[in-house]
Amino acid sequence: MSRALFKTWGLRAGDLIALGFVAFNLLFWLFPSLWLVFLSVSDWRFFGTPAVSGLKNFIYVVNDPEFQVAFRNVGRFMLYYIPIVLAAALAFALGLRHVGRGKAFIALCFLLAYISSGVSYSLVFAKVFASSGPLNTFLQQTLGVTIPWLSTPSMAMFSVSLVITWKYVGYYGLILYAGLNAIPKEIYDAAKLDHCGPWKTLLKVTLPMMNAHLVTVVVLAIAVAFAIFTEPYVMTGGGPMNSTTMPQLVMYETAFQRLRPGHAAMMAIITGVVSYAVIRLFRRFFERDVETA
């Protein structure tokens, strides 16, 4: 009798846990998503009742020159960011593999950047990259040159990509480190028997065997490219000459400065769809099934 009662209460406890999870998703995921979709086809200024406007918001957004510039900037950012962060994360993973003592401490130090406040480190790097900041002062004293890190369109996006690389290199590096450890030692022994040098082993053995982890890192990097806001907003404000204006920044200005939340909602949906399409295309062409066991 008591066992049956225990089982009955166990089911009820499980139901309560499941209901809590469902309620959380309904409140913080489903409802905002439905509201976003409704808002994207509505005309509203934060006051009054939203009026359905059909495809007017879509037509406005796809013809918005600033939004078009933002998407081109996403492409420019990925050209800088993905190769830099991928190379840096791979170097970190390879280096961490050869560390003896203190491996956990080193990994933790790199992860501190990932959990740091975006506003805080953006303000710090804005000072570091300033025209008269410590980096240019050092370059002036040692090499006799200064670099307009944030004051010219050709360098501003590169500088922002360096800051975001600093943030994510530890996180991505640990993902690649896990991929390195998953490669069986016997494969490297076979490569040595075939007289493969270090570079040939890296290109023909290590990187192909880490395909899943490399694809994961690039997918995360693509998602970051479409989602960054804090760094360009704090460091450059989208300038100079809109060279660091990103979709999230345009959405913020559209919603809260121009008071057009319907347009911003449509921008959010378009950005999400495009980022998903880019990720799907990348995975289709570069993802491979690799057996490591």
N, C-alpha and C positions, 0 to 999 in steps of 0.2 A: 504493500500500500504506500509506504513512504517512498519506495523507489519510483513508483508511478507518479507520485506527486512531485518528486524531484525532477523527473523527466518533463513533466508538464510545466513546471516553473522554468526549467532550462529552455524550453521552446519559447516561453514568453519573454525571457531575458534576451534570447537571440532575436526575437521579433522586435523588441525595443531597440536593440543596437542597430538592426537593419533599418528600422524606421527613422532613427536618428540620422543615419547616413543619407537616406533618401530625402529627408527634410532639409538637410544641409545643402544637398545638390539642387533641390528645387529652389531654395532661397537664394543661394549664392552663385548658381550657374544657369539653371534653366530660365528662371524669371528674368535675370539681366539679359540673357541671350534673346529671349522673345521681345523684351522691351527694346533692345538694340535693333532688331529687325523691323519692328513697328515704327520706331523713330526714324529709320533710314528712308521710309516712304511717307514721311509726315513733315508738315511745316509747323515748327514750334519755336518759340523764343523764351522758353523757361516759364512763361506765364500763360494762363488760359488753357484752353483745351487743344491738343494737337489735331490738326486737320490733315487728312490724307492727301498727299500731293502726287501720288503715282511715281512716275519715272523722272520727275523734274530734278530731284536730288542727284540721281545717277548721271543725268545729262550735264548738270552743273559741275559735278565732281570730275568727270572724265575730261572736261574742257577747262578745268581750272589750271592755269599755267603754273602756279606755285606747287600744286600737287604733282604735276608732271615733272617738275624740277626735283621734287623730293624723291620720286621713284628713280630718276636718273642718278641721284646722289646715293641711293641704296646700291645701285650697281657699282658706282665708283668706290664706295666703302668696301664692298665685298672683294673687289680687286686688290685693295690694300690689305684688308683685315684677314681674309681666309688664308692666303699663303703665309703671312707673318705669324699668325697665331698657330697654324698647323706646324710650321717649322719649329717655332719656339716650344710648343707642347711636346713635340717628338724629341727635341733635344733634352727637355726636362725629364721625360720618361726614360730615355737612354742613360742620362746621367744618374738618375735616381736608382737605376738598376745596379749601378756599380758602386753605390754608396754602402758602406758597412754600417757602422754605428751612427745613430742620429738620423736615420731615414725618416722616422715618423715626425721628428721635430722639423726637418726640412720641408716635408710635405705640408705640415701644419702652417709653416711660415708662408708658403705660397698660397695656401687656401685662405689666409687672412685677407688677402686682396679681394677674394670672391665675396666674402661676407661683409666687407667694409661698406660704409655709407657712400652711396653714389655722389651725393651732394658734397660731402666732405672731401673725398679724393679729387673730385672735379675742380673744386676751388683750389686745392693744393697744386694740381697740375696746371691750372690756368696761370698761377704765379710762376711755376717752374718754366713754362713755355713763353712767358711774357717777353717782350722785346728787351727789357732790361733785367730779366730774371736771372736766376743762378746758372741756368744752362747756357744762355747766351753770354753771360759774363765769363764762364769757364772757357767757352769756345773763343771768345775775343782774346783772352789772356794767353791761351795755348796755341791757337791757330791763326788768330788775327781776323776771324770772320764771325759774323752773326747770321742767324737764320730766322726769317719771319715765320715762325711756327704757326701762329694763329692769325696773322694779319694779312695773309695773301690766300686767294682761293686755291692755289696749287698745293699749298702746304697744310691748310687748316684741316682738311679731311684726313690727311696722313697722320697728323698729330692726334686727332681724335681716335683714329684706329690704333695708334700706339698705346693710348691710355686704356682702351677697352681690351687690348691684348694683355696688358699688365693685369687686368682684373681676372681674365678667364684662363690664363696660361696654366695656372696650377690645377684648376678644375679639369680642363681638357687633358693636361699632362697625366693626371691620375687615371683617367679613362684609358689612355694609351699605355700607361704602365701596366694596367690590368691585362691589356691585350698582349703585351710582351711576355708577361708571366704565363699566359695561356698557351704559348708556343712550346711544343714538346722539345726537350733538349736533343732528342735523337735526330731531329731535322737538321739542327746545326752540326751535329756530328757527321751526318751524311754530306752536308755542304763542305766541310773540311776535307773529307775524303775525295771530293771532286775538285779540290784545290781552289775553292772560292775565296776571294779576298774579302776584306771588310765591306767595301762598297758594293760589291756584287752580291754579297750575302744580304746586305740591307735592302737592295733593290729587288732581288729575285726571291728572297725567302721571307725576311721580316715583314716588309710592307704588304706583300700579298697575303700573308697569314693573318695580318691585322686588319683586313678589309672591313670587317664589321665595326671595329672600334674607330677606324679612320672615318668611315661613313657617318657614324654617330657624331663624331666631333664636327664634321662639316655641316651636318644637318642642324646641330645646335648653333653653329656659327651663322648659318643662314637665318635661323629664327631670330637670333640676336640682331642681325642687320636690319630686319624689318621692325624691330621692337625698341631700338635704343631711343632714349629721350633725354635722360638726365645729363649725360656728358656734353652733347652739342648745345643743349639749352643753357647749361651753366657756363661752359667754357667759351662758346662763341655766339650764343643766341641765334644760331642758324646762319650766321655770316662767316666771313665777309662775302657780300654779293650772293647770298643764299647758297653758298657752296657747301654748307653743312646742314642745310634744312632737310630734315627727315620726315617721313610720313607722320610719326607720332607727334612731332612738333607742329606740323600743319593742322592736325586734328585738334590739338590743344588750343591753338590760336583761333581756329574756326569756331569751336564750341564756346569758349569762354571770353574771347575778345570780340569776335564778330557776332556772337550770340546766335550761332547757327548750328545747334546740336544735331539737327537732321542731316545736314551736310557732313558733319563729323562722323556720325554713325555710318553713313554710306561709305565714307573713306575707310573706316575701320573694317567694314565687311570686304571691301575691294582689296585692302591690304592683306587681310587674312586669306582670302581666296588666292591671291597672287603668290603669297609666301608658300601656301600649301602646294600650289602647282609647281613652283620652282623646286621644292623639296622632293616632290614625287618624280619630277623629271631627272633630278640628280640621282636619286636612288635607282631609277630604272636603268640608267646608263653606267653607273659605277658600283652598285651593290652586287656582291658575289657571294655564293654559298661556299664557305671554307670549312673543312673539317680539321679540327686540331687534335682530335683524339683517335 
